[in-house]
Amino acid sequence: MRLHHTHLPKLDEAGFIEWNPNSKTITRGLRFDEIAPLIELIIANRDELPAGWP
């Protein structure tokens, strides 16, 4: 539930995503390119992340 009540609203407010809780859709926000390298790094190293890490 933290995802819907905390994380998504904050990412939306910061402009990284555009989140519509009514239609349950998430799209890239105007500032998404700023965090894209971090997301790519996480995906590339997902096997090395601690167990249970989201």
mmCIF file as Biopython writes it, N, C-alpha, C and O atoms, coordinates in Angstrom:
data_model
#
loop_
_atom_site.group_PDB
_atom_site.id
_atom_site.type_symbol
_atom_site.label_atom_id
_atom_site.label_alt_id
_atom_site.label_comp_id
_atom_site.label_asym_id
_atom_site.label_entity_id
_atom_site.label_seq_id
_atom_site.pdbx_PDB_ins_code
_atom_site.Cartn_x
_atom_site.Cartn_y
_atom_site.Cartn_z
_atom_site.occupancy
_atom_site.B_iso_or_equiv
_atom_site.auth_seq_id
_atom_site.auth_asym_id
_atom_site.pdbx_PDB_model_num
ATOM 1   N N  . MET A ? 1  ? 0.804  -1.206  0.000   1.0 0.0 1  A 1 
ATOM 2   C CA . MET A ? 1  ? 0.000  0.000   0.000   1.0 0.0 1  A 1 
ATOM 3   C C  . MET A ? 1  ? 0.852  1.278   0.000   1.0 0.0 1  A 1 
ATOM 4   O O  . MET A ? 1  ? 0.401  2.332   -0.448  1.0 0.0 1  A 1 
ATOM 5   N N  . ARG A ? 2  ? 2.086  1.171   0.507   1.0 0.0 2  A 1 
ATOM 6   C CA . ARG A ? 2  ? 2.945  2.366   0.492   1.0 0.0 2  A 1 
ATOM 7   C C  . ARG A ? 2  ? 3.184  2.847   -0.931  1.0 0.0 2  A 1 
ATOM 8   O O  . ARG A ? 2  ? 3.362  4.041   -1.174  1.0 0.0 2  A 1 
ATOM 9   N N  . LEU A ? 3  ? 3.186  1.904   -1.866  1.0 0.0 3  A 1 
ATOM 10  C CA . LEU A ? 3  ? 3.397  2.272   -3.260  1.0 0.0 3  A 1 
ATOM 11  C C  . LEU A ? 3  ? 2.326  3.266   -3.708  1.0 0.0 3  A 1 
ATOM 12  O O  . LEU A ? 3  ? 2.635  4.299   -4.300  1.0 0.0 3  A 1 
ATOM 13  N N  . HIS A ? 4  ? 1.071  2.945   -3.420  1.0 0.0 4  A 1 
ATOM 14  C CA . HIS A ? 4  ? -0.042 3.784   -3.875  1.0 0.0 4  A 1 
ATOM 15  C C  . HIS A ? 4  ? -0.246 5.033   -3.034  1.0 0.0 4  A 1 
ATOM 16  O O  . HIS A ? 4  ? -0.718 6.050   -3.544  1.0 0.0 4  A 1 
ATOM 17  N N  . HIS A ? 5  ? 0.094  4.975   -1.783  1.0 0.0 5  A 1 
ATOM 18  C CA . HIS A ? 5  ? -0.182 6.098   -0.893  1.0 0.0 5  A 1 
ATOM 19  C C  . HIS A ? 5  ? 1.017  7.009   -0.676  1.0 0.0 5  A 1 
ATOM 20  O O  . HIS A ? 5  ? 0.855  8.156   -0.258  1.0 0.0 5  A 1 
ATOM 21  N N  . THR A ? 6  ? 2.208  6.518   -0.952  1.0 0.0 6  A 1 
ATOM 22  C CA . THR A ? 6  ? 3.410  7.310   -0.687  1.0 0.0 6  A 1 
ATOM 23  C C  . THR A ? 6  ? 4.279  7.486   -1.924  1.0 0.0 6  A 1 
ATOM 24  O O  . THR A ? 6  ? 4.500  8.608   -2.380  1.0 0.0 6  A 1 
ATOM 25  N N  . HIS A ? 7  ? 4.770  6.379   -2.464  1.0 0.0 7  A 1 
ATOM 26  C CA . HIS A ? 7  ? 5.783  6.443   -3.520  1.0 0.0 7  A 1 
ATOM 27  C C  . HIS A ? 7  ? 5.256  7.011   -4.833  1.0 0.0 7  A 1 
ATOM 28  O O  . HIS A ? 7  ? 5.859  7.930   -5.387  1.0 0.0 7  A 1 
ATOM 29  N N  . LEU A ? 8  ? 4.165  6.493   -5.332  1.0 0.0 8  A 1 
ATOM 30  C CA . LEU A ? 8  ? 3.646  6.983   -6.609  1.0 0.0 8  A 1 
ATOM 31  C C  . LEU A ? 8  ? 3.248  8.456   -6.547  1.0 0.0 8  A 1 
ATOM 32  O O  . LEU A ? 8  ? 3.574  9.206   -7.467  1.0 0.0 8  A 1 
ATOM 33  N N  . PRO A ? 9  ? 2.556  8.895   -5.497  1.0 0.0 9  A 1 
ATOM 34  C CA . PRO A ? 9  ? 2.245  10.324  -5.432  1.0 0.0 9  A 1 
ATOM 35  C C  . PRO A ? 9  ? 3.498  11.213  -5.408  1.0 0.0 9  A 1 
ATOM 36  O O  . PRO A ? 9  ? 3.507  12.281  -6.019  1.0 0.0 9  A 1 
ATOM 37  N N  . LYS A ? 10 ? 4.543  10.780  -4.711  1.0 0.0 10 A 1 
ATOM 38  C CA . LYS A ? 10 ? 5.772  11.576  -4.652  1.0 0.0 10 A 1 
ATOM 39  C C  . LYS A ? 10 ? 6.473  11.616  -6.006  1.0 0.0 10 A 1 
ATOM 40  O O  . LYS A ? 10 ? 6.957  12.668  -6.422  1.0 0.0 10 A 1 
ATOM 41  N N  . LEU A ? 11 ? 6.532  10.476  -6.695  1.0 0.0 11 A 1 
ATOM 42  C CA . LEU A ? 11 ? 7.145  10.443  -8.024  1.0 0.0 11 A 1 
ATOM 43  C C  . LEU A ? 11 ? 6.356  11.301  -9.008  1.0 0.0 11 A 1 
ATOM 44  O O  . LEU A ? 11 ? 6.937  11.967  -9.865  1.0 0.0 11 A 1 
ATOM 45  N N  . ASP A ? 12 ? 5.043  11.282  -8.882  1.0 0.0 12 A 1 
ATOM 46  C CA . ASP A ? 12 ? 4.179  12.103  -9.727  1.0 0.0 12 A 1 
ATOM 47  C C  . ASP A ? 12 ? 4.402  13.589  -9.433  1.0 0.0 12 A 1 
ATOM 48  O O  . ASP A ? 12 ? 4.542  14.399  -10.349 1.0 0.0 12 A 1 
ATOM 49  N N  . GLU A ? 13 ? 4.432  13.930  -8.163  1.0 0.0 13 A 1 
ATOM 50  C CA . GLU A ? 13 ? 4.633  15.325  -7.760  1.0 0.0 13 A 1 
ATOM 51  C C  . GLU A ? 13 ? 5.980  15.863  -8.246  1.0 0.0 13 A 1 
ATOM 52  O O  . GLU A ? 13 ? 6.096  17.035  -8.606  1.0 0.0 13 A 1 
ATOM 53  N N  . ALA A ? 14 ? 6.986  15.003  -8.253  1.0 0.0 14 A 1 
ATOM 54  C CA . ALA A ? 14 ? 8.326  15.414  -8.696  1.0 0.0 14 A 1 
ATOM 55  C C  . ALA A ? 14 ? 8.433  15.482  -10.219 1.0 0.0 14 A 1 
ATOM 56  O O  . ALA A ? 14 ? 9.408  16.015  -10.748 1.0 0.0 14 A 1 
ATOM 57  N N  . GLY A ? 15 ? 7.443  14.948  -10.922 1.0 0.0 15 A 1 
ATOM 58  C CA . GLY A ? 15 ? 7.447  15.008  -12.375 1.0 0.0 15 A 1 
ATOM 59  C C  . GLY A ? 15 ? 8.155  13.848  -13.050 1.0 0.0 15 A 1 
ATOM 60  O O  . GLY A ? 15 ? 8.357  13.871  -14.264 1.0 0.0 15 A 1 
ATOM 61  N N  . PHE A ? 16 ? 8.541  12.818  -12.274 1.0 0.0 16 A 1 
ATOM 62  C CA . PHE A ? 16 ? 9.213  11.666  -12.858 1.0 0.0 16 A 1 
ATOM 63  C C  . PHE A ? 16 ? 8.233  10.737  -13.577 1.0 0.0 16 A 1 
ATOM 64  O O  . PHE A ? 16 ? 8.581  10.099  -14.570 1.0 0.0 16 A 1 
ATOM 65  N N  . ILE A ? 17 ? 7.012  10.673  -13.065 1.0 0.0 17 A 1 
ATOM 66  C CA . ILE A ? 17 ? 5.955  9.877   -13.681 1.0 0.0 17 A 1 
ATOM 67  C C  . ILE A ? 17 ? 4.679  10.707  -13.703 1.0 0.0 17 A 1 
ATOM 68  O O  . ILE A ? 17 ? 4.567  11.732  -13.030 1.0 0.0 17 A 1 
ATOM 69  N N  . GLU A ? 18 ? 3.730  10.241  -14.486 1.0 0.0 18 A 1 
ATOM 70  C CA . GLU A ? 18 ? 2.365  10.762  -14.421 1.0 0.0 18 A 1 
ATOM 71  C C  . GLU A ? 18 ? 1.511  9.579   -14.019 1.0 0.0 18 A 1 
ATOM 72  O O  . GLU A ? 18 ? 1.431  8.583   -14.738 1.0 0.0 18 A 1 
ATOM 73  N N  . TRP A ? 19 ? 0.874  9.692   -12.867 1.0 0.0 19 A 1 
ATOM 74  C CA . TRP A ? 19 ? 0.116  8.593   -12.290 1.0 0.0 19 A 1 
ATOM 75  C C  . TRP A ? 19 ? -1.343 8.971   -12.192 1.0 0.0 19 A 1 
ATOM 76  O O  . TRP A ? 19 ? -1.687 10.043  -11.694 1.0 0.0 19 A 1 
ATOM 77  N N  . ASN A ? 20 ? -2.204 8.082   -12.673 1.0 0.0 20 A 1 
ATOM 78  C CA . ASN A ? 20 ? -3.639 8.282   -12.567 1.0 0.0 20 A 1 
ATOM 79  C C  . ASN A ? 20 ? -4.198 7.138   -11.723 1.0 0.0 20 A 1 
ATOM 80  O O  . ASN A ? 20 ? -4.369 6.023   -12.215 1.0 0.0 20 A 1 
ATOM 81  N N  . PRO A ? 21 ? -4.482 7.421   -10.446 1.0 0.0 21 A 1 
ATOM 82  C CA . PRO A ? 21 ? -4.975 6.344   -9.579  1.0 0.0 21 A 1 
ATOM 83  C C  . PRO A ? 21 ? -6.346 5.810   -9.994  1.0 0.0 21 A 1 
ATOM 84  O O  . PRO A ? 21 ? -6.681 4.665   -9.691  1.0 0.0 21 A 1 
ATOM 85  N N  . ASN A ? 22 ? -7.129 6.623   -10.677 1.0 0.0 22 A 1 
ATOM 86  C CA . ASN A ? 22 ? -8.461 6.173   -11.093 1.0 0.0 22 A 1 
ATOM 87  C C  . ASN A ? 22 ? -8.381 5.129   -12.202 1.0 0.0 22 A 1 
ATOM 88  O O  . ASN A ? 22 ? -9.087 4.121   -12.163 1.0 0.0 22 A 1 
ATOM 89  N N  . SER A ? 23 ? -7.526 5.370   -13.185 1.0 0.0 23 A 1 
ATOM 90  C CA . SER A ? 23 ? -7.395 4.409   -14.283 1.0 0.0 23 A 1 
ATOM 91  C C  . SER A ? 23 ? -6.258 3.418   -14.039 1.0 0.0 23 A 1 
ATOM 92  O O  . SER A ? 23 ? -6.043 2.492   -14.822 1.0 0.0 23 A 1 
ATOM 93  N N  . LYS A ? 24 ? -5.531 3.634   -12.929 1.0 0.0 24 A 1 
ATOM 94  C CA . LYS A ? 24 ? -4.406 2.772   -12.557 1.0 0.0 24 A 1 
ATOM 95  C C  . LYS A ? 24 ? -3.338 2.720   -13.653 1.0 0.0 24 A 1 
ATOM 96  O O  . LYS A ? 24 ? -2.813 1.657   -13.985 1.0 0.0 24 A 1 
ATOM 97  N N  . THR A ? 25 ? -3.033 3.900   -14.205 1.0 0.0 25 A 1 
ATOM 98  C CA . THR A ? 25 ? -2.015 3.977   -15.245 1.0 0.0 25 A 1 
ATOM 99  C C  . THR A ? 25 ? -0.839 4.841   -14.782 1.0 0.0 25 A 1 
ATOM 100 O O  . THR A ? 25 ? -1.000 5.795   -14.020 1.0 0.0 25 A 1 
ATOM 101 N N  . ILE A ? 26 ? 0.332  4.476   -15.265 1.0 0.0 26 A 1 
ATOM 102 C CA . ILE A ? 26 ? 1.555  5.229   -14.990 1.0 0.0 26 A 1 
ATOM 103 C C  . ILE A ? 26 ? 2.252  5.433   -16.324 1.0 0.0 26 A 1 
ATOM 104 O O  . ILE A ? 26 ? 2.449  4.485   -17.084 1.0 0.0 26 A 1 
ATOM 105 N N  . THR A ? 27 ? 2.624  6.677   -16.602 1.0 0.0 27 A 1 
ATOM 106 C CA . THR A ? 27 ? 3.385  6.982   -17.800 1.0 0.0 27 A 1 
ATOM 107 C C  . THR A ? 27 ? 4.591  7.827   -17.396 1.0 0.0 27 A 1 
ATOM 108 O O  . THR A ? 27 ? 4.659  8.350   -16.284 1.0 0.0 27 A 1 
ATOM 109 N N  . ARG A ? 28 ? 5.524  7.947   -18.309 1.0 0.0 28 A 1 
ATOM 110 C CA . ARG A ? 28 ? 6.721  8.736   -18.036 1.0 0.0 28 A 1 
ATOM 111 C C  . ARG A ? 28 ? 6.353  10.210  -17.893 1.0 0.0 28 A 1 
ATOM 112 O O  . ARG A ? 28 ? 5.597  10.764  -18.691 1.0 0.0 28 A 1 
ATOM 113 N N  . GLY A ? 29 ? 6.906  10.822  -16.861 1.0 0.0 29 A 1 
ATOM 114 C CA . GLY A ? 29 ? 6.689  12.238  -16.652 1.0 0.0 29 A 1 
ATOM 115 C C  . GLY A ? 29 ? 7.732  13.061  -17.392 1.0 0.0 29 A 1 
ATOM 116 O O  . GLY A ? 29 ? 8.634  12.515  -18.025 1.0 0.0 29 A 1 
ATOM 117 N N  . LEU A ? 30 ? 7.601  14.370  -17.305 1.0 0.0 30 A 1 
ATOM 118 C CA . LEU A ? 30 ? 8.512  15.277  -17.999 1.0 0.0 30 A 1 
ATOM 119 C C  . LEU A ? 30 ? 9.959  15.130  -17.536 1.0 0.0 30 A 1 
ATOM 120 O O  . LEU A ? 30 ? 10.880 15.399  -18.308 1.0 0.0 30 A 1 
ATOM 121 N N  . ARG A ? 31 ? 10.173 14.711  -16.295 1.0 0.0 31 A 1 
ATOM 122 C CA . ARG A ? 31 ? 11.518 14.583  -15.742 1.0 0.0 31 A 1 
ATOM 123 C C  . ARG A ? 31 ? 12.007 13.139  -15.699 1.0 0.0 31 A 1 
ATOM 124 O O  . ARG A ? 31 ? 13.009 12.857  -15.043 1.0 0.0 31 A 1 
ATOM 125 N N  . PHE A ? 32 ? 11.324 12.215  -16.382 1.0 0.0 32 A 1 
ATOM 126 C CA . PHE A ? 32 ? 11.688 10.807  -16.330 1.0 0.0 32 A 1 
ATOM 127 C C  . PHE A ? 32 ? 13.129 10.566  -16.751 1.0 0.0 32 A 1 
ATOM 128 O O  . PHE A ? 32 ? 13.817 9.736   -16.156 1.0 0.0 32 A 1 
ATOM 129 N N  . ASP A ? 33 ? 13.591 11.278  -17.763 1.0 0.0 33 A 1 
ATOM 130 C CA . ASP A ? 33 ? 14.959 11.067  -18.271 1.0 0.0 33 A 1 
ATOM 131 C C  . ASP A ? 33 ? 16.022 11.289  -17.196 1.0 0.0 33 A 1 
ATOM 132 O O  . ASP A ? 33 ? 17.127 10.756  -17.302 1.0 0.0 33 A 1 
ATOM 133 N N  . GLU A ? 34 ? 15.707 12.059  -16.178 1.0 0.0 34 A 1 
ATOM 134 C CA . GLU A ? 34 ? 16.664 12.309  -15.086 1.0 0.0 34 A 1 
ATOM 135 C C  . GLU A ? 34 ? 16.913 11.053  -14.248 1.0 0.0 34 A 1 
ATOM 136 O O  . GLU A ? 34 ? 18.007 10.872  -13.713 1.0 0.0 34 A 1 
ATOM 137 N N  . ILE A ? 35 ? 15.918 10.200  -14.134 1.0 0.0 35 A 1 
ATOM 138 C CA . ILE A ? 35 ? 16.081 8.996   -13.311 1.0 0.0 35 A 1 
ATOM 139 C C  . ILE A ? 35 ? 16.239 7.724   -14.142 1.0 0.0 35 A 1 
ATOM 140 O O  . ILE A ? 35 ? 16.454 6.646   -13.587 1.0 0.0 35 A 1 
ATOM 141 N N  . ALA A ? 36 ? 16.137 7.837   -15.457 1.0 0.0 36 A 1 
ATOM 142 C CA . ALA A ? 36 ? 16.269 6.660   -16.328 1.0 0.0 36 A 1 
ATOM 143 C C  . ALA A ? 36 ? 17.584 5.914   -16.105 1.0 0.0 36 A 1 
ATOM 144 O O  . ALA A ? 36 ? 17.561 4.684   -16.047 1.0 0.0 36 A 1 
ATOM 145 N N  . PRO A ? 37 ? 18.749 6.600   -15.975 1.0 0.0 37 A 1 
ATOM 146 C CA . PRO A ? 37 ? 19.993 5.852   -15.736 1.0 0.0 37 A 1 
ATOM 147 C C  . PRO A ? 37 ? 19.964 5.037   -14.442 1.0 0.0 37 A 1 
ATOM 148 O O  . PRO A ? 37 ? 20.522 3.941   -14.393 1.0 0.0 37 A 1 
ATOM 149 N N  . LEU A ? 38 ? 19.331 5.550   -13.415 1.0 0.0 38 A 1 
ATOM 150 C CA . LEU A ? 38 ? 19.222 4.817   -12.158 1.0 0.0 38 A 1 
ATOM 151 C C  . LEU A ? 38 ? 18.360 3.575   -12.336 1.0 0.0 38 A 1 
ATOM 152 O O  . LEU A ? 38 ? 18.707 2.503   -11.840 1.0 0.0 38 A 1 
ATOM 153 N N  . ILE A ? 39 ? 17.262 3.707   -13.026 1.0 0.0 39 A 1 
ATOM 154 C CA . ILE A ? 39 ? 16.385 2.567   -13.267 1.0 0.0 39 A 1 
ATOM 155 C C  . ILE A ? 39 ? 17.115 1.508   -14.091 1.0 0.0 39 A 1 
ATOM 156 O O  . ILE A ? 39 ? 17.016 0.316   -13.801 1.0 0.0 39 A 1 
ATOM 157 N N  . GLU A ? 40 ? 17.843 1.942   -15.112 1.0 0.0 40 A 1 
ATOM 158 C CA . GLU A ? 40 ? 18.610 0.999   -15.933 1.0 0.0 40 A 1 
ATOM 159 C C  . GLU A ? 40 ? 19.667 0.274   -15.099 1.0 0.0 40 A 1 
ATOM 160 O O  . GLU A ? 40 ? 19.890 -0.922  -15.290 1.0 0.0 40 A 1 
ATOM 161 N N  . LEU A ? 41 ? 20.312 0.977   -14.186 1.0 0.0 41 A 1 
ATOM 162 C CA . LEU A ? 41 ? 21.319 0.378   -13.310 1.0 0.0 41 A 1 
ATOM 163 C C  . LEU A ? 41 ? 20.692 -0.668  -12.390 1.0 0.0 41 A 1 
ATOM 164 O O  . LEU A ? 41 ? 21.253 -1.747  -12.200 1.0 0.0 41 A 1 
ATOM 165 N N  . ILE A ? 42 ? 19.558 -0.357  -11.834 1.0 0.0 42 A 1 
ATOM 166 C CA . ILE A ? 42 ? 18.856 -1.296  -10.954 1.0 0.0 42 A 1 
ATOM 167 C C  . ILE A ? 42 ? 18.463 -2.553  -11.731 1.0 0.0 42 A 1 
ATOM 168 O O  . ILE A ? 42 ? 18.653 -3.669  -11.247 1.0 0.0 42 A 1 
ATOM 169 N N  . ILE A ? 43 ? 17.921 -2.377  -12.922 1.0 0.0 43 A 1 
ATOM 170 C CA . ILE A ? 43 ? 17.505 -3.523  -13.735 1.0 0.0 43 A 1 
ATOM 171 C C  . ILE A ? 43 ? 18.713 -4.377  -14.108 1.0 0.0 43 A 1 
ATOM 172 O O  . ILE A ? 43 ? 18.654 -5.604  -14.039 1.0 0.0 43 A 1 
ATOM 173 N N  . ALA A ? 44 ? 19.799 -3.735  -14.500 1.0 0.0 44 A 1 
ATOM 174 C CA . ALA A ? 44 ? 20.993 -4.462  -14.921 1.0 0.0 44 A 1 
ATOM 175 C C  . ALA A ? 44 ? 21.631 -5.254  -13.779 1.0 0.0 44 A 1 
ATOM 176 O O  . ALA A ? 44 ? 22.319 -6.247  -14.018 1.0 0.0 44 A 1 
ATOM 177 N N  . ASN A ? 45 ? 21.403 -4.815  -12.543 1.0 0.0 45 A 1 
ATOM 178 C CA . ASN A ? 45 ? 22.032 -5.455  -11.385 1.0 0.0 45 A 1 
ATOM 179 C C  . ASN A ? 45 ? 21.030 -6.080  -10.429 1.0 0.0 45 A 1 
ATOM 180 O O  . ASN A ? 45 ? 21.337 -6.280  -9.254  1.0 0.0 45 A 1 
ATOM 181 N N  . ARG A ? 46 ? 19.854 -6.387  -10.912 1.0 0.0 46 A 1 
ATOM 182 C CA . ARG A ? 46 ? 18.789 -6.890  -10.024 1.0 0.0 46 A 1 
ATOM 183 C C  . ARG A ? 46 ? 19.178 -8.175  -9.300  1.0 0.0 46 A 1 
ATOM 184 O O  . ARG A ? 46 ? 18.698 -8.424  -8.194  1.0 0.0 46 A 1 
ATOM 185 N N  . ASP A ? 47 ? 20.035 -8.991  -9.900  1.0 0.0 47 A 1 
ATOM 186 C CA . ASP A ? 47 ? 20.453 -10.240 -9.249  1.0 0.0 47 A 1 
ATOM 187 C C  . ASP A ? 47 ? 21.376 -9.993  -8.058  1.0 0.0 47 A 1 
ATOM 188 O O  . ASP A ? 47 ? 21.578 -10.887 -7.236  1.0 0.0 47 A 1 
ATOM 189 N N  . GLU A ? 48 ? 21.927 -8.808  -7.963  1.0 0.0 48 A 1 
ATOM 190 C CA . GLU A ? 48 ? 22.837 -8.480  -6.882  1.0 0.0 48 A 1 
ATOM 191 C C  . GLU A ? 48 ? 22.180 -7.694  -5.748  1.0 0.0 48 A 1 
ATOM 192 O O  . GLU A ? 48 ? 22.829 -7.377  -4.751  1.0 0.0 48 A 1 
ATOM 193 N N  . LEU A ? 49 ? 20.915 -7.387  -5.898  1.0 0.0 49 A 1 
ATOM 194 C CA . LEU A ? 49 ? 20.190 -6.643  -4.874  1.0 0.0 49 A 1 
ATOM 195 C C  . LEU A ? 49 ? 19.877 -7.574  -3.700  1.0 0.0 49 A 1 
ATOM 196 O O  . LEU A ? 49 ? 19.758 -8.786  -3.879  1.0 0.0 49 A 1 
ATOM 197 N N  . PRO A ? 50 ? 19.746 -7.008  -2.508  1.0 0.0 50 A 1 
ATOM 198 C CA . PRO A ? 50 ? 19.425 -7.834  -1.338  1.0 0.0 50 A 1 
ATOM 199 C C  . PRO A ? 50 ? 18.093 -8.580  -1.515  1.0 0.0 50 A 1 
ATOM 200 O O  . PRO A ? 50 ? 17.184 -8.092  -2.185  1.0 0.0 50 A 1 
ATOM 201 N N  . ALA A ? 51 ? 17.996 -9.740  -0.917  1.0 0.0 51 A 1 
ATOM 202 C CA . ALA A ? 51 ? 16.759 -10.529 -0.970  1.0 0.0 51 A 1 
ATOM 203 C C  . ALA A ? 51 ? 15.607 -9.708  -0.403  1.0 0.0 51 A 1 
ATOM 204 O O  . ALA A ? 51 ? 15.748 -9.047  0.625   1.0 0.0 51 A 1 
ATOM 205 N N  . GLY A ? 52 ? 14.489 -9.759  -1.073  1.0 0.0 52 A 1 
ATOM 206 C CA . GLY A ? 52 ? 13.314 -9.027  -0.618  1.0 0.0 52 A 1 
ATOM 207 C C  . GLY A ? 52 ? 13.278 -7.568  -1.015  1.0 0.0 52 A 1 
ATOM 208 O O  . GLY A ? 52 ? 12.332 -6.849  -0.693  1.0 0.0 52 A 1 
ATOM 209 N N  . TRP A ? 53 ? 14.327 -7.127  -1.726  1.0 0.0 53 A 1 
ATOM 210 C CA . TRP A ? 53 ? 14.338 -5.730  -2.158  1.0 0.0 53 A 1 
ATOM 211 C C  . TRP A ? 53 ? 13.336 -5.572  -3.275  1.0 0.0 53 A 1 
ATOM 212 O O  . TRP A ? 53 ? 13.302 -6.377  -4.206  1.0 0.0 53 A 1 
ATOM 213 N N  . PRO A ? 54 ? 12.523 -4.543  -3.187  1.0 0.0 54 A 1 
ATOM 214 C CA . PRO A ? 54 ? 11.444 -4.405  -4.189  1.0 0.0 54 A 1 
ATOM 215 C C  . PRO A ? 54 ? 11.890 -4.343  -5.589  1.0 0.0 54 A 1 
ATOM 216 O O  . PRO A ? 54 ? 11.064 -4.228  -6.495  1.0 0.0 54 A 1 
#
